[in-house]
Amino acid sequence: MPRAPLFSSPLLLGFEDIERLLERVSRNADGYPPYNIERIATKDGEPANLRIVLAVAGFDDNEIEVTVEDNELTVGGRQRDDAGRDYLHRGIAARQFQRKFVLADGMEVAGAELKDGLLSINLLRLEPARKIKRIPITTSG
């Protein structure tokens, strides 16, 4: 049975992109690496900023890539296998990952820092300018 679109109401015009966005986010279900999202308090009247913290123990800064494209923040990592090591037991796998976060309009990445196995990505929430546009009405006849 086909699934009804989430935004099928005739009052929600042009929201097809949001539905595709929700489908894309739901496919990103892998739990690695674990992460936190923190709200960072700011001065009075300013919107709160956010911080994403990912647990990336064992990764160097040159093995992690943080990119933003079309309001999508992508964090990817790929560890290099050290062929010079002879493991008797290997419980810590050298694995790759890709984690995606969708950013709302007005969110900007302020920077990223890797410290003690935690990658912190700071996000700024910029207040969008409110726009009011008057639409002229023409008459025919």
ABEGO torsion letter per residue (X at the ends): XBBBBABABAABBGAAAAAAAAAAAAABABAOBBBBBBBBBBBBGBBBBBBBBBBABGBBAAABBBBBBGGBBBBBBBBBBBAABBBABBABBBBBBBBBBBBBBGBBBAEBBBBGGBBBBBBBBBBBBBBBBBBBBBBBX
